[in-house]
């Protein structure tokens, strides 16, 4: 049964905002020059973010070479090794809403490029933190049932193609949290994501971490924002 949840306890960690705008060392002299605008936009972002999620647990099976079957009905191309041993997946659509996106666009239009860039970075950090809260909730639920979780898998990555978004939006009502899927399989609001986490008694590729770290993510070697590239796993 599909469930919805709102996250009202985001922190927007300052060091993560720096990383998202391309300044991984928040303590450097150059980064400190941006401290006032970082703090100002962080507070603005906290008032604009509306982090919401819908999710469900549905059956999964490996149905062929490079293919899984979701909810006993929908074939999806995927790297099947991540689903070996799984009997269910947690599927989710999550967003921070339109308000921050609209304000960031307004700042850019008015020539406030730095403010717009930092606010946009704050939005990405908000989505990351909401993902961490969701992951933590799922891992605790699954472990309590004596099962294992796998990696976070996002359509559009190397493990699941972007076309899988259509299936996830068939199984979940994105409209309930204001998220729509366009013909190009891209979501609106932009700061939204979909997620698949395999669940089973004995997964071939288990991952019981509840923190959002590069080691937990299946895309760690291909991600442009990988913390590993900055020498930080978190």
C-alpha positions in Angstrom: 0.0 0.0 0.0 1.4 3.4 -1.0 2.3 5.6 1.9 3.3 9.3 2.0 5.6 11.1 4.4 6.8 14.7 4.9 10.3 15.5 6.2 10.4 18.6 8.5 13.7 18.0 10.2 16.3 18.9 7.5 19.5 20.6 8.6 21.1 21.6 5.3 24.6 21.0 6.6 26.9 23.9 5.6 29.8 21.8 4.5 27.5 19.9 2.1 26.3 23.2 0.6 29.9 24.2 0.0 30.6 20.8 -1.7 27.5 21.1 -3.9 28.7 24.5 -5.2 32.1 23.1 -6.0 34.0 24.1 -2.8 34.6 20.8 -1.0 36.9 22.4 1.6 34.5 24.6 3.7 37.3 25.7 6.0 39.6 27.1 3.3 40.2 30.9 3.2 38.5 31.1 -0.3 35.5 29.2 0.9 35.1 31.3 4.0 34.7 34.4 1.7 31.3 32.9 0.8 30.2 32.3 4.3 27.7 35.2 4.6 25.8 34.2 1.4 25.9 30.5 2.3 24.3 31.2 5.7 21.8 33.6 4.2 20.7 31.2 1.4 20.7 28.3 3.8 18.1 30.0 6.0 16.1 31.0 3.0 16.1 27.5 1.7 14.9 26.1 5.1 11.8 28.3 4.6 11.2 27.2 1.0 11.8 23.5 1.1 8.8 21.2 1.2 10.3 17.7 1.4 7.8 15.0 0.7 7.8 11.4 -0.4 5.6 8.6 -1.5 6.7 5.0 -1.3 5.6 1.4 -1.4 7.1 -2.1 -1.1 6.3 -4.3 -4.1 7.4 -7.8 -5.3 10.5 -8.2 -7.5 12.0 -11.1 -9.3 14.8 -11.6 -11.8 12.9 -12.4 -15.0 15.6 -12.8 -17.5 19.0 -11.6 -18.7 19.2 -7.9 -17.8 15.6 -7.8 -16.7 13.6 -7.7 -13.5 9.8 -7.9 -13.0 8.2 -5.4 -10.6 4.9 -6.0 -8.8 4.6 -9.3 -10.7 3.6 -7.3 -13.8 6.1 -4.8 -15.1 9.4 -5.8 -16.8 12.2 -3.4 -16.3 15.7 -3.5 -17.7 18.3 -3.6 -14.8 21.6 -4.9 -13.6 20.2 -8.0 -12.2 23.1 -8.8 -9.8 21.8 -6.1 -7.5 18.4 -7.9 -7.3 19.6 -11.5 -6.8 18.2 -12.8 -3.5 15.6 -10.0 -3.4 11.9 -10.8 -3.1 10.7 -7.1 -2.7 11.9 -3.6 -3.5 11.1 -0.3 -1.9 10.1 2.1 -4.6 9.8 5.9 -3.9 9.3 9.3 -5.5 10.7 12.2 -3.4 10.7 15.9 -4.0 11.5 19.3 -2.3 8.7 21.0 -4.2 8.7 24.1 -6.5 9.2 27.0 -4.1 13.0 26.9 -3.9 13.3 26.2 -7.6 11.2 29.2 -8.4 13.1 31.5 -6.1 16.5 30.3 -7.4 15.2 31.1 -11.0 14.1 34.5 -9.9 17.5 35.3 -8.4 19.2 34.3 -11.7 16.8 36.4 -13.7 17.6 39.4 -11.6 21.3 38.9 -12.0 21.9 37.6 -8.5 24.0 34.8 -9.9 25.8 33.8 -6.7 22.7 33.8 -4.5 20.9 31.8 -7.2 23.7 29.2 -7.4 24.0 28.8 -3.7 20.2 28.5 -3.2 20.1 25.9 -5.9 22.9 24.0 -4.1 20.9 24.2 -0.9 18.0 22.5 -2.7 20.3 19.6 -3.8 21.5 19.2 -0.2 17.9 19.2 1.0 17.0 16.4 -1.5 20.1 14.5 -0.3 19.1 14.8 3.3 15.6 13.7 2.6 17.0 10.7 0.9 19.1 9.9 3.9 16.0 10.1 6.2 14.1 7.8 3.9 17.0 5.3 3.6 17.4 5.3 7.4 13.6 4.6 7.8 13.7 1.8 5.3 16.8 0.1 6.7 15.3 0.1 10.2 12.0 -1.3 9.0 13.8 -4.1 7.0 16.3 -5.1 9.6 13.5 -5.3 12.2 12.0 -8.0 10.0 15.3 -9.9 9.8 15.9 -9.0 6.2 18.6 -7.1 4.3 18.6 -4.0 2.1 20.6 -3.5 -1.0 22.1 -0.4 -2.7 20.2 2.7 -3.6 19.4 2.4 -7.3 18.1 5.4 -9.2 16.6 5.2 -12.7 18.9 7.0 -15.1 22.0 5.5 -13.6 24.1 2.6 -14.9 22.0 0.0 -13.1 18.5 1.0 -14.2 17.7 3.1 -17.3 15.7 6.3 -17.2 12.8 4.6 -18.9 12.1 2.8 -15.6 10.7 6.1 -14.3 7.5 5.4 -16.3 6.9 2.1 -14.4 7.6 3.8 -11.0 5.0 6.5 -11.8 2.5 3.8 -12.8 3.0 2.1 -9.4 3.1 5.3 -7.4 0.9 8.4 -7.7 3.4 11.2 -8.1 0.6 13.7 -8.2 -0.1 13.1 -4.6 3.1 15.0 -3.8 3.0 17.3 -6.8 5.5 15.5 -9.0 4.8 14.8 -12.7 6.8 12.9 -15.3 7.3 14.5 -18.8 7.6 12.7 -22.1 11.4 12.8 -21.9 11.1 10.9 -18.6 12.3 13.9 -16.6 10.5 15.0 -13.4 9.0 18.3 -12.4 9.9 19.8 -9.9 13.5 19.3 -11.1 14.7 18.6 -7.5 12.9 15.3 -7.3 14.1 11.7 -7.6 12.9 8.2 -7.8 14.5 5.3 -5.9 14.6 1.5 -5.9 16.1 -0.5 -2.9 16.2 -4.3 -3.2 15.1 -6.2 -0.1 15.6 -9.9 0.7 16.7 -12.6 3.1 20.1 -13.0 1.6 21.0 -10.6 -1.1 24.0 -11.1 -3.4 24.9 -7.4 -2.9 23.6 -6.4 0.5 24.2 -2.9 1.9 22.9 -2.2 5.4 24.2 1.4 5.7 21.6 3.9 6.5 23.8 6.9 5.9 24.0 8.4 2.4 27.6 7.7 1.6 29.4 7.0 -1.7 30.0 3.4 -0.5 26.3 2.9 -0.2 25.5 4.2 -3.7 25.8 1.9 -6.7 26.8 4.9 -8.8 29.9 5.8 -6.8 32.4 5.5 -9.6 30.4 7.4 -12.2 28.9 10.3 -10.2 30.0 13.8 -11.0 29.4 14.8 -7.3 31.1 11.8 -5.7 32.4 12.5 -2.3 35.2 10.0 -3.1 36.6 12.5 -5.6 37.0 14.9 -2.7 38.6 12.4 -0.5 35.4 12.2 1.7 33.1 9.2 2.0 30.4 11.3 3.6 
